[in-house]
Amino acid sequence: MSPFPSLIILFFFTTTLTLPPPSFSSSQTKQTFIIQIQHESKPSIFPSHKNWYESSLSSITTSPNTIIHTYDTVFHGFSAKLTQQEATNLQSLSHVITIIPEQIRTLHTTRSPQFLGLKTADRTGLLHETDFGSDLVIGVIDTGIWPERQSFNDRELGPIPSKWKGQCIAGKDFPATSCNRKIIGAKYFSGGYEATNGKMNETNEYRSARDSDGHGTHTASIAAGRYVSPASTLGYAKGVAAGMAPKARLAVYKVCWNGGCFDSDILAAFDAAVADGVDVVSLSVGGVVVPYHLDVIAIGAFGASHAGVFVSASAGNGGPGGLTVTNVAPWVATVGAGTIDRDFPADVKLGNGKIIPGVSIYGGPGLTPGRMYPIVYAGSNGEHSGEGGDGYSSSLCLENSLDSKFVKGKIVVCDRGINSRGDKGEVVKKAGGIGMILANGVFDGEGLVADCHVLPATAVGAIGGDVIRSYIAAHKSLSVGSLPTATIVFKGTRLGVRPAPVVASFSARGPNPESPEILKPDVIAPGLNILAAWPDRVGPSGIPSDHRRTEFNILSGTSMACPHVSGLAALLKAAHPDWSPAAIKSALMTTAYTVDNKGDPMLDESNGNVSSVFDYGAGHVHPEKALDPGLVYDISVYDYVDFLCNSNYTTKNIKVITRKIADCSGAKKAGHSGNLNYPTLSAVFQQYGKHKMSTHFIRTVTNVGDPNSVYKVTIKPPEGMVVTVKPDKLSFRRVGQKLNFLVRVQTREVKLSPGSSLVKSGSIIWSDGKHIVTSPLVVTMQQPLD
């Protein structure tokens, strides 16, 4: 048995998508609201809080209102469907703290453990020191799970940890026997989904924890999949599949359905999971970045963090543009995505001899070797569009947009956007096309995602797409009477790719749109072309007409990066059970790296340029170094309250987030919101005609390394700025000792046009000769519009 206590990790996984805030079409339209109540105010005449909530509803309306969920762990209150007027009336009751409109969220790996340095052959290190996470319990909140997969077998696992309080709830095609010593709990939450969409169609989704999408099965095995060999997808990425904590237990919480992932259900799962005793919550659900008191996920995450639960979240897939990062609360570990040293080349060879690099995981009958095929681009004009098409829609290969007479037997070029990459291939196939080239647009840049296409197909970058379209157009202008030609050459799996890691093009970027003084994302982890388990009744492309079956699938997204960090955080908690969530995050951040396997600065996949702190935060996670970081930046609940006070949140709004009455009178001692004891430092200067500007940061580090250690500072100031650190030496006598230091940043005004900004970065590095503790320092100069 492992000497470490039982741990539970919980996952919320969806592909991050930014959605507009809810709106009312009329005063009589009902929508779901989440209502926070002063929990301690319940009159004794009510036997339960639910009875009290029902009485509150009946007092403000005569129409029937059914409570969807009640919450009593990370949040106190309930959810219900109300009209705008009913919500206003309810808000007027003295025991109602706030009413939050519901957001709807939607869904946003074999070589990655080896790439991260987690090697089974090592007799020391993170995996062995935690017995591969054997006493951990990982909760996955997502689309459910396919329990029969070998990644979830319970061979040689001991009894269920005694601390676990969860249950295995039976449902459609999911008997209680679906659980074992690996999958030790399963629940599903559909009340919010059905309150908005009506009763679910049980012919195409399961009213149970069984996965009809694939996303939850995939993320669960990234975090805690058993060792499975051989593992591959359609012959690609052959090897041994394993999660971050292969012996960890799983508890499944299904909250995502065909209509999306609803806040009221997500909060119910958050509430249940923390009550069940989880140690890590991981979520990859994204939405509109709003103030924290209006963000149910930020509120639930704070409640979890206050209970000692580590919360990690996907940064979102809105990259490569700036200000796209989501889940930005400082009590959440925000995870971006990087590449690993493996890819799946599938190049385009044009009739003029040019080779355009691409990627694909197509595993069916290929194109005839050596043969060139006619190639067309339907977007050049609308004359070859299908019945539902025009030049624009046919360029994107939207449904019914292609003329079968034009594309039959040809390779079709499709622009990326609007419909899914897999759907485009199906459109081409149904129209009679023999192959597809999926071309990035300017915004996508050179970032490529490999997909399990339903016909021979490959993805190329924006530059390659332009070359191909230009070739087709030039050939057409010659009027030679023959069609331009091309073929796709599939090259299988390539290992040892350099450079790696590279920041994935889709990975969302900073700066932080809600709290610019907190650098986000925090770290990046493997998230591009990750192989993991897959359900039996879902084709690898995810398209209903795809009847291929595979035990594993290859997906990309910050959804895939997030469970890597969640699993690593659980292993760190197992190795250091006394560490707080903030200490675990600090260890992952201060030991992260920013160079690739060539020794050069990490690049940005979208353009090939050197990436920045707004792309990767502190850097790419390094698990083995995080096991022994030397120093950590710890943060208490009271520190977060001071941060909210100094961020100009009202005491009422702070209570919504923290469930505590905040006293902001002492917060001024902390100075400003950037003085939160965060492992990174971010300063924002507004240039209002000032020639000289300065700020300071106060930080406290806790010694978790060796007693009697002396750390000396190395300062790498942002270009043109003066940075001082006092003291420049920290002498620790014992483990657990805390010492403070002050960082002062001085700069001069720079010439900027109104509304523009300039960003420069550097770092503060502490070292005792054994440990290296790095904190990025980023300074933003902004020129006001006035």
C-alpha positions in Angstrom: 0.0 0.0 0.0 1.1 3.5 -0.7 2.0 5.6 2.5 0.1 8.5 1.0 -3.5 9.3 1.9 -6.4 8.6 -0.5 -6.8 11.3 -3.1 -9.6 12.1 -5.4 -9.3 14.1 -8.6 -12.3 15.5 -10.4 -12.7 16.6 -14.0 -14.9 18.9 -15.9 -14.0 18.5 -19.6 -15.4 20.3 -22.6 -13.9 22.0 -25.5 -13.9 25.6 -24.5 -16.3 27.8 -26.5 -17.1 31.4 -25.8 -20.8 32.0 -25.7 -22.9 35.2 -25.3 -24.5 36.0 -22.0 -28.1 34.9 -21.6 -30.7 37.4 -22.7 -34.5 37.7 -22.3 -36.8 37.6 -25.3 -39.7 38.8 -23.2 -40.7 39.3 -19.6 -42.7 36.0 -19.8 -39.8 33.9 -21.2 -38.5 31.5 -18.6 -34.8 30.6 -18.3 -32.7 28.9 -15.6 -31.3 31.0 -12.8 -28.9 29.9 -10.0 -30.0 31.5 -6.7 -27.6 32.0 -3.8 -29.2 31.9 -0.3 -27.9 32.9 3.1 -27.7 29.4 4.3 -27.7 30.1 8.0 -31.0 32.0 7.8 -33.3 29.0 7.3 -36.3 29.2 9.7 -36.7 26.2 12.0 -40.2 25.6 10.7 -38.9 24.1 7.5 -37.6 20.5 7.8 -35.1 21.0 5.0 -33.5 23.7 2.9 -35.3 22.5 -0.1 -38.7 23.1 1.6 -37.5 26.6 2.4 -36.5 27.2 -1.2 -39.8 26.0 -2.5 -41.6 28.3 0.0 -39.5 31.2 -1.3 -40.5 30.4 -4.9 -44.2 30.2 -4.0 -44.1 33.6 -2.3 -43.1 35.4 -5.5 -45.3 33.8 -8.1 -48.5 31.7 -8.5 -47.1 29.8 -11.5 -45.6 26.4 -10.7 -41.8 26.5 -10.4 -39.9 23.3 -9.9 -36.5 23.3 -8.3 -33.9 21.8 -10.6 -31.0 21.3 -8.2 -30.2 22.3 -4.6 -26.6 23.1 -3.6 -25.0 22.9 -0.1 -21.3 22.3 -0.4 -19.4 24.7 -2.7 -22.5 26.9 -2.9 -25.7 27.4 -0.9 -28.9 27.7 -2.8 -30.8 26.2 -5.7 -31.6 26.5 -9.4 -35.0 27.0 -11.1 -36.6 28.3 -14.2 -38.0 31.8 -13.8 -39.3 34.8 -15.8 -37.3 38.0 -15.6 -40.0 39.4 -13.3 -40.0 36.4 -11.0 -36.2 36.6 -10.7 -36.5 40.3 -9.8 -39.1 39.5 -7.2 -37.0 36.7 -5.7 -34.0 39.0 -5.5 -36.0 41.3 -3.2 -36.3 38.6 -0.5 -33.9 39.4 2.4 -32.3 35.9 2.5 -31.5 35.9 -1.2 -27.9 37.0 -1.8 -27.8 37.0 -5.6 -29.4 35.5 -8.7 -27.1 34.4 -11.6 -28.4 33.7 -15.1 -27.3 30.3 -16.4 -24.7 30.0 -19.1 -24.6 27.0 -21.5 -21.1 25.6 -22.1 -20.0 23.2 -24.8 -17.3 20.6 -25.3 -13.9 22.2 -26.1 -3.3 11.1 -25.4 0.5 7.1 -25.7 3.6 9.2 -25.9 2.8 12.2 -23.6 3.8 10.5 -20.3 7.2 9.7 -21.8 7.5 13.2 -23.3 6.8 14.6 -19.8 9.5 12.5 -18.3 7.3 10.0 -16.5 9.1 6.8 -17.2 8.0 3.4 -15.7 11.6 2.1 -15.7 12.9 4.7 -13.3 13.2 3.3 -9.7 12.8 6.9 -8.4 10.7 9.8 -9.5 7.2 11.0 -9.3 5.4 7.8 -10.5 7.3 5.5 -8.2 7.2 7.8 -5.2 3.4 7.9 -5.5 3.0 4.2 -6.5 1.6 5.4 -9.8 -1.2 7.2 -7.9 -2.5 3.9 -6.5 -4.6 5.5 -3.7 -5.9 8.4 -5.8 -9.5 8.7 -6.8 -10.1 10.8 -9.9 -13.5 12.2 -10.6 -14.3 13.0 -14.2 -17.0 15.5 -14.9 -17.7 15.4 -18.6 -19.7 13.3 -21.1 -19.5 10.1 -19.1 -17.4 7.0 -19.7 -17.2 3.8 -21.7 -16.4 1.4 -18.7 -15.5 -1.7 -20.8 -12.4 -0.2 -22.2 -9.1 -1.8 -21.1 -7.8 1.6 -19.9 -10.3 1.2 -17.0 -9.7 -2.4 -15.9 -9.1 -3.0 -12.2 -6.6 -5.8 -12.2 -4.2 -5.7 -9.2 -5.9 -2.7 -7.7 -6.6 -2.8 -3.9 -9.9 -2.1 -2.2 -11.7 1.2 -2.8 -10.2 4.0 -0.6 -12.1 4.2 2.7 -12.5 8.0 2.4 -14.6 7.7 -0.7 -18.3 8.7 -0.1 -19.6 8.5 -3.7 -22.0 6.1 -5.3 -22.4 4.1 -8.6 -25.8 5.2 -9.9 -27.3 2.7 -12.4 -29.0 4.0 -15.5 -29.6 3.3 -19.2 -27.1 0.7 -20.4 -25.1 1.3 -17.2 -25.9 -1.2 -14.5 -24.2 -0.8 -11.1 -21.9 -3.7 -12.2 -20.3 -1.2 -14.7 -18.3 0.1 -11.7 -15.3 -1.8 -10.4 -12.2 -1.1 -8.3 -11.1 1.3 -11.1 -14.4 3.1 -11.8 -15.6 3.4 -8.2 -18.4 6.0 -8.7 -20.8 7.2 -11.4 -23.5 9.9 -11.4 -25.2 12.0 -14.0 -26.8 15.4 -13.9 -29.4 16.4 -16.6 -31.9 18.6 -14.7 -30.6 21.9 -16.2 -30.2 20.4 -19.7 -33.8 19.1 -19.7 -35.3 22.2 -18.0 -34.2 24.2 -21.1 -34.3 21.6 -23.9 -37.1 19.3 -22.8 -36.9 15.6 -22.1 -33.8 14.1 -23.7 -34.0 11.8 -26.7 -32.9 8.5 -25.2 -32.5 7.0 -28.7 -29.3 8.9 -29.3 -28.0 9.6 -25.7 -27.9 7.6 -22.5 -29.8 8.7 -19.4 -26.8 7.4 -17.4 -23.1 7.9 -17.0 -22.4 6.0 -20.2 -20.6 8.1 -22.8 -22.3 8.7 -26.2 -19.8 11.4 -27.2 -16.3 10.1 -26.5 -14.9 13.2 -24.9 -15.2 12.0 -21.3 -13.8 8.6 -22.0 -10.8 10.2 -23.7 -10.1 12.7 -20.9 -10.5 10.1 -18.1 -7.9 7.8 -19.6 -5.5 10.7 -20.1 -5.6 11.3 -16.4 -5.7 7.8 -15.1 -5.8 5.2 -17.9 -4.1 1.8 -17.1 -1.2 0.6 -19.2 -2.6 -0.9 -22.4 -0.4 -2.4 -25.2 -0.6 -2.5 -28.1 -2.5 0.8 -28.4 -3.1 2.8 -31.6 -5.7 4.7 -33.7 -6.2 3.2 -37.2 -2.6 2.1 -37.1 -1.2 5.4 -36.0 0.7 6.2 -32.7 1.4 2.5 -32.0 2.8 1.9 -28.5 1.7 1.7 -24.9 -1.1 3.8 -23.7 -1.1 5.1 -20.1 -2.6 8.0 -18.1 -0.7 10.3 -15.8 -1.7 8.2 -12.7 -2.3 4.7 -14.1 -3.4 3.1 -10.8 -5.7 5.9 -9.8 -9.4 5.2 -9.3 -12.1 7.0 -11.3 -15.5 8.5 -10.4 -17.6 9.7 -13.3 -19.9 12.7 -13.2 -21.8 13.2 -16.5 -23.0 16.8 -17.1 -22.5 17.3 -20.8 -25.3 16.3 -23.2 -26.1 16.8 -26.9 -27.5 20.2 -26.1 -24.4 21.3 -24.2 -23.2 21.5 -20.6 -25.5 23.6 -18.4 -24.2 25.7 -15.5 -26.9 24.4 -13.1 -25.8 20.8 -13.8 -22.1 21.7 -13.6 -22.5 23.3 -10.2 -24.5 20.3 -9.0 -21.6 18.0 -10.0 -19.1 20.4 -8.4 -21.2 20.4 -5.2 -21.5 16.6 -5.2 -17.9 15.9 -6.0 -16.5 18.0 -3.2 -19.0 16.5 -0.8 -17.8 13.1 -1.9 -14.3 14.1 -0.9 -12.4 14.9 -4.1 -8.9 16.4 -3.9 -8.5 17.8 -7.4 -11.1 19.3 -9.7 -10.2 19.7 -13.3 -12.5 21.5 -15.8 -12.4 22.3 -19.4 -15.6 24.2 -19.8 -15.4 27.7 -21.2 -17.8 30.6 -21.6 -17.9 34.4 -21.5 -15.2 35.9 -19.2 -17.3 37.8 -16.7 -16.7 39.2 -13.3 -16.1 36.3 -10.8 -19.4 36.9 -8.9 -21.3 36.2 -12.1 -19.3 33.2 -13.1 -20.7 29.9 -11.7 -17.5 28.1 -12.4 -15.4 30.6 -10.6 -17.7 30.5 -7.7 -17.7 26.7 -7.6 -14.0 26.6 -8.0 -13.5 29.0 -5.1 -15.7 26.8 -2.8 -13.6 23.8 -3.9 -10.3 25.6 -3.3 -11.5 26.7 0.1 -12.1 23.0 0.9 -8.5 22.2 0.0 -9.3 21.0 -3.5 -6.9 21.7 -6.4 -8.8 23.2 -9.4 -7.4 23.1 -12.9 -9.1 24.3 -16.0 -8.5 24.5 -19.8 -7.4 27.9 -21.1 -9.7 27.5 -24.1 -9.3 26.9 -27.8 -9.7 30.5 -29.0 -6.1 31.0 -30.0 -3.9 32.3 -31.5 -5.5 35.7 -30.9 -4.8 37.7 -27.7 -7.3 38.1 -24.8 -8.9 34.7 -25.6 -7.9 32.9 -22.4 -10.9 31.7 -20.2 -11.2 30.4 -16.7 -8.9 33.1 -15.4 -9.6 33.2 -11.6 -6.4 33.1 -9.6 -7.6 30.2 -7.5 -7.8 28.1 -10.7 -4.8 26.6 -12.5 -5.4 27.6 -16.2 -3.8 25.2 -18.7 -2.9 25.9 -22.3 -1.8 23.3 -24.9 1.5 22.4 -26.4 2.7 19.9 -29.0 4.7 16.7 -28.2 7.5 15.2 -30.2 5.2 13.1 -32.4 3.2 13.9 -35.5 1.4 12.3 -38.4 2.7 13.7 -41.7 0.5 13.5 -44.8 1.9 15.7 -47.6 0.2 17.2 -50.7 2.1 16.7 -53.9 1.0 19.1 -56.7 1.2 18.4 -60.4 3.9 21.0 -60.7 6.1 19.0 -58.3 5.7 21.2 -55.2 5.3 19.5 -51.9 3.0 21.0 -49.3 3.4 19.6 -45.7 0.2 18.4 -44.0 -1.0 16.1 -41.2 -3.7 13.4 -41.1 -4.7 10.2 -39.2 -6.7 8.7 -42.2 -6.5 4.9 -41.9 -8.7 3.6 -44.7 -7.9 2.7 -48.3 -5.5 5.3 -49.6 -5.0 6.9 -52.9 -3.2 4.8 -55.6 0.6 5.3 -55.1 2.1 7.3 -57.9 -1.2 8.4 -59.4 -2.1 12.1 -59.7 -5.8 13.1 -59.3 -7.7 16.1 -60.5 -7.8 18.8 -57.8 -10.6 21.5 -57.5 -11.4 24.4 -55.3 -15.2 25.2 -55.4 -14.7 28.5 -53.7 -13.3 30.3 -56.7 -16.8 31.1 -57.8 -20.4 29.8 -57.2 -20.9 28.1 -60.6 -20.0 24.7 -59.2 -21.9 24.9 -56.0 -24.5 22.4 -54.9 -28.2 23.0 -54.3 -27.6 24.7 -51.0 -24.4 26.4 -51.9 -22.7 29.5 -53.2 -19.0 30.3 -53.7 -18.5 31.0 -50.0 -20.3 28.0 -48.6 -18.8 25.6 -51.2 -15.3 27.0 -50.3 -16.0 25.8 -46.7 -17.6 22.5 -47.9 -20.8 23.1 -46.0 -23.7 20.7 -46.2 -25.2 20.4 -49.7 -22.8 23.1 -51.0 -20.8 21.0 -53.5 -21.9 20.0 -57.1 -21.3 16.3 -57.4 -20.6 16.7 -61.2 -17.8 19.1 -60.4 -16.1 17.2 -57.5 -16.7 13.5 -58.4 -13.4 11.6 -58.5 -11.4 14.7 -57.6 -9.5 15.9 -54.6 -11.4 18.9 -53.1 -9.8 21.8 -51.3 -12.0 23.0 -48.4 -11.3 26.1 -46.3 -11.4 25.7 -42.5 -14.2 27.2 -40.5 -18.0 27.1 -39.7 -18.6 23.4 -39.7 -16.3 20.8 -38.1 -13.2 19.5 -39.9 -14.6 16.0 -40.0 -18.0 17.2 -41.3 -16.2 18.7 -44.3 -14.8 15.4 -45.3 -18.2 13.8 -45.1 -19.6 16.5 -47.4 -16.9 15.9 -49.9 -17.3 12.1 -49.7 -21.1 12.3 -50.2 -20.6 14.5 -53.2 -18.3 11.9 -54.8 -15.0 13.5 -54.0 -12.1 11.1 -53.7 -10.0 13.1 -51.3 -9.9 16.4 -49.4 -7.3 19.0 -48.5 -8.3 21.1 -45.5 -6.7 24.5 -45.7 -6.2 26.9 -42.8 -7.3 30.4 -43.0 -5.2 33.4 -42.0 -6.4 33.4 -38.4 -5.5 29.7 -38.0 -2.0 30.3 -39.3 0.2 27.3 -39.6 -1.2 25.3 -36.7 -2.3 21.8 -37.8 -4.6 19.3 -36.2 -4.6 15.7 -37.3 -8.0 14.1 -37.7 -9.5 10.7 -38.3 -11.1 11.6 -41.7 -13.7 9.5 -43.4 -11.9 9.7 -46.8 -8.2 10.3 -47.8 -7.6 13.8 -46.5 -5.0 16.0 -44.9 -4.7 19.4 -43.3 -2.3 22.2 -44.5 -1.4 25.6 -43.1 -2.5 28.9 -44.4 0.6 29.4 -46.5 0.3 26.0 -48.0 -3.4 26.6 -48.7 -2.6 29.7 -50.6 0.0 27.9 -52.7 -2.5 25.2 -53.6 -5.3 27.6 -54.5 -2.8 29.7 -56.5 -1.7 26.6 -58.4 -5.4 25.7 -59.2 -6.1 29.3 -60.3 -3.0 29.6 -62.5 -3.7 26.3 -64.2 -7.3 27.4 -64.9 -6.1 30.7 -66.4 -3.8 28.8 -68.9 -6.9 27.3 -70.5 -4.9 24.2 -71.4 -7.9 21.9 -71.3 -6.7 19.7 -68.5 -7.3 19.9 -64.8 -4.6 20.7 -62.2 -3.6 17.5 -60.3 -2.4 16.5 -56.9 -2.1 13.5 -54.5 -1.8 13.0 -50.8 1.1 11.0 -49.5 0.4 9.5 -46.0 3.6 8.9 -44.1 2.3 7.3 -40.8 3.7 8.2 -37.4 6.9 10.2 -37.0 8.7 10.3 -33.6 11.4 12.5 -32.3 10.0 15.7 -33.9 12.1 18.8 -33.3 11.3 21.4 -32.1 8.9 20.3 -29.4 7.1 21.5 -27.4 5.6 24.3 -29.5 2.6 26.3 -28.3 -0.4 24.9 -30.1 -2.0 27.4 -32.5 -5.5 26.9 -31.0 -4.4 27.4 -27.4 -6.0 30.5 -25.9 -3.7 33.4 -25.1 -3.5 36.2 -22.6 -3.5 38.8 -21.4 -6.1 38.1 -18.7 -9.2 40.0 -19.7 -10.7 40.1 -16.1 -7.6 40.5 -13.9 -4.6 41.8 -16.0 -2.4 41.7 -12.8 -2.7 37.9 -12.8 -0.8 36.3 -15.7 -2.9 33.7 -17.6 -2.6 30.9 -18.8 -0.6 29.6 -15.9 1.2 26.7 -17.7 0.9 24.6 -20.9 0.9 20.8 -21.2 0.5 18.3 -24.0 -2.7 19.0 -25.9 -2.1 18.3 -29.6 -2.8 14.9 -31.2 -3.2 13.1 -27.9 -4.1 9.3 -28.0 -6.5 8.0 -25.3 -9.4 5.6 -24.9 -12.6 5.9 -27.0 -16.1 4.5 -26.8 -17.2 1.5 -28.9 -20.3 3.0 -30.5 -18.7 6.2 -31.7 -16.6 6.5 -34.9 -13.2 8.1 -34.5 -14.3 11.1 -36.6 -17.3 11.6 -34.3 -19.6 11.8 -37.3 -22.8 9.7 -37.0 -22.2 8.0 -40.4 -18.7 6.9 -39.4 -19.1 3.2 -38.5 -15.4 2.5 -37.9 -14.6 1.3 -34.4 -11.4 1.9 -32.5 -10.3 1.4 -28.8 -8.3 4.6 -28.9 -8.6 7.9 -30.6 -6.4 10.9 -31.2 -7.8 14.3 -30.2 -6.5 17.8 -29.7 -7.5 20.7 -27.5 -6.8 22.4 -24.2 -9.3 19.7 -23.0 -6.5 17.2 -23.5 -3.9 19.4 -21.8 -6.0 19.9 -18.7 -6.2 16.3 -17.5 -2.4 16.0 -17.8 -2.0 18.8 -15.2 -4.8 17.5 -13.1 -3.2 14.0 -12.9 0.2 15.6 -12.1 -1.3 17.7 -9.4 -2.8 14.6 -7.8 0.6 12.9 -7.9 2.1 15.9 -6.2 -0.6 15.9 -3.6 0.2 12.2 -3.0 3.9 13.0 -2.5 3.2 16.1 -0.4 -0.2 15.6 1.4 0.4 18.8 3.5 0.6 21.0 0.4 -2.3 23.4 -0.3 -3.8 23.8 -3.8 -1.8 27.0 -4.2 1.4 25.3 -3.2 0.9 22.5 -5.8 0.2 25.1 -8.5 3.3 27.1 -7.5 5.4 23.9 -7.8 4.2 23.3 -11.3 4.7 26.9 -12.3 8.1 27.8 -10.9 9.7 24.6 -12.3 8.1 24.9 -15.8 10.4 25.4 -18.8 10.3 27.7 -21.8 12.8 26.1 -24.2 12.2 23.3 -26.7 14.1 20.0 -27.3 16.6 21.9 -29.5 17.5 24.2 -26.5 15.9 27.2 -28.2 13.0 29.4 -26.9 9.6 27.8 -27.4 7.9 28.7 -30.7 4.3 29.6 -31.5 2.9 27.1 -33.9 0.6 29.6 -35.6 3.4 31.7 -37.1 6.8 30.0 -36.3 7.9 33.0 -34.1 9.2 32.8 -30.6 6.2 32.5 -28.2 5.6 34.7 -25.2 4.4 34.6 -21.6 0.9 35.4 -22.8 1.1 32.2 -24.8 2.5 29.8 -22.2 2.4 31.6 -18.8 5.1 30.2 -16.6 6.0 27.6 -19.3 5.6 23.9 -20.0 5.1 21.6 -17.0 8.1 19.6 -15.8 6.7 16.9 -13.4 9.9 15.6 -11.9 11.2 19.0 -11.0 7.8 20.0 -9.6 8.2 17.1 -7.1 11.0 19.1 -5.4 10.6 22.8 -6.2 12.6 24.2 -3.2 10.3 27.1 -2.5 6.5 27.6 -3.1 4.2 30.7 -3.1 1.3 29.8 -0.9 -2.0 31.6 -0.9 -4.8 31.6 1.8 -8.5 32.3 1.4 -7.9 35.6 3.2 -5.3 36.5 0.6 -7.9 35.9 -2.2 -10.4 38.1 -0.3 -7.8 40.9 -0.2 -7.2 40.4 -3.9 -11.0 40.8 -4.6 -11.1 43.9 -2.4 -8.2 45.5 -4.2 -9.8 44.5 -7.5 -12.8 46.8 -6.6 -15.3 44.0 -5.9 -18.0 45.1 -3.5 -18.4 43.3 -0.2 -21.7 41.9 -1.4 -20.1 40.5 -4.6 -17.2 39.1 -2.6 -19.7 37.3 -0.4 -21.2 35.7 -3.5 -17.8 34.2 -4.4 -16.5 33.4 -0.9 -19.8 32.9 1.1 -18.2 35.1 3.8 -18.7 38.6 4.9 -15.6 40.5 3.7 -13.9 43.2 5.5 -11.9 45.2 3.0 -10.6 47.8 5.5 -7.4 45.8 5.9 -6.9 45.0 2.2 -5.1 48.2 1.6 -2.2 46.8 3.5 -1.7 44.4 0.6 -1.2 47.4 -1.6 -2.9 46.4 -4.9 -4.3 43.4 -6.6 -0.9 42.5 -8.1 0.3 41.8 -4.6 -1.6 38.5 -4.4 1.1 36.0 -3.5 1.1 34.6 -7.0 4.1 32.7 -8.6 4.1 35.2 -11.5 4.3 39.0 -11.5 2.4 41.2 -13.8 2.4 45.0 -13.8 0.2 47.3 -15.9 1.2 51.0 -16.3 -1.2 53.5 -17.7 0.7 56.3 -19.3 -1.1 59.5 -18.3 1.7 61.8 -19.3 3.9 60.4 -16.6 7.6 60.3 -17.6 8.6 57.9 -14.8 6.5 55.1 -13.4 7.1 52.5 -10.7 5.3 49.8 -8.8 6.2 47.1 -6.3 5.3 43.5 -5.5 5.5 41.9 -2.1 5.9 38.1 -2.1 6.2 35.4 0.5 8.0 32.1 -0.2 7.8 28.9 1.9 10.8 26.6 2.1 9.7 23.0 1.1 13.3 22.0 0.2 16.2 21.6 2.5 16.7 23.1 6.0 19.6 25.6 6.4 19.4 26.6 2.8 20.3 30.0 1.3 18.7 31.3 -1.9 20.2 34.1 -3.9 18.3 36.0 -6.5 19.1 36.5 -10.2 17.2 39.3 -11.9 16.5 39.3 -15.6 14.7 42.7 -16.1 12.4 43.5 -19.0 14.4 45.4 -21.6 14.8 49.1 -20.7 13.5 48.7 -17.1 15.1 48.7 -13.7 14.1 45.9 -11.4 15.4 45.5 -7.8 14.8 42.8 -5.3 15.2 43.3 -1.5 16.6 41.3 0.2 18.7 39.7 -2.5 19.4 36.7 -0.3 16.9 34.5 1.7 18.4 32.3 4.5 16.1 29.5 5.7 16.8 27.6 8.9 14.0 25.1 8.6 11.5 23.5 6.3 8.2 25.3 6.4 9.8 28.6 7.2 8.3 31.7 5.3 10.4 34.7 4.2 9.3 37.9 2.4 10.9 39.9 -0.3 10.0 43.0 -2.3 10.3 43.5 -6.0 10.4 47.1 -7.4 9.9 47.8 -11.1 10.8 51.2 -12.5 10.3 52.3 -16.1 10.1 55.4 -18.3 7.3 56.5 -20.6 7.5 55.0 -24.1 6.1 56.6 -27.3 2.8 54.8 -28.1 -0.2 55.7 -30.2 -3.5 56.2 -28.3 -5.1 52.9 -27.3 -2.0 50.8 -28.0 0.2 48.9 -25.6 3.7 47.5 -25.3 4.6 44.3 -23.5 8.0 43.3 -22.2 8.9 40.4 -20.0 11.7 39.2 -17.7 12.1 37.0 -14.7 13.0 36.7 -11.0 15.0 33.6 -10.2 15.9 32.2 -6.8 18.4 29.4 -6.4 20.2 27.6 -3.6 22.5 25.8 -6.1 20.2 22.8 -6.1 16.7 24.3 -6.8 15.8 26.9 -9.4 12.6 28.8 -8.6 11.5 31.0 -11.6 8.8 33.6 -11.6 8.0 35.4 -14.9 7.8 39.2 -14.7 5.7 40.8 -17.4 5.2 44.6 -17.7 2.5 46.2 -20.0 2.7 49.8 -21.0 -0.7 51.2 -22.1 -1.5 54.5 -23.8 -5.0 55.7 -23.0 -7.3 56.7 -25.8 -7.7 60.2 -24.3 
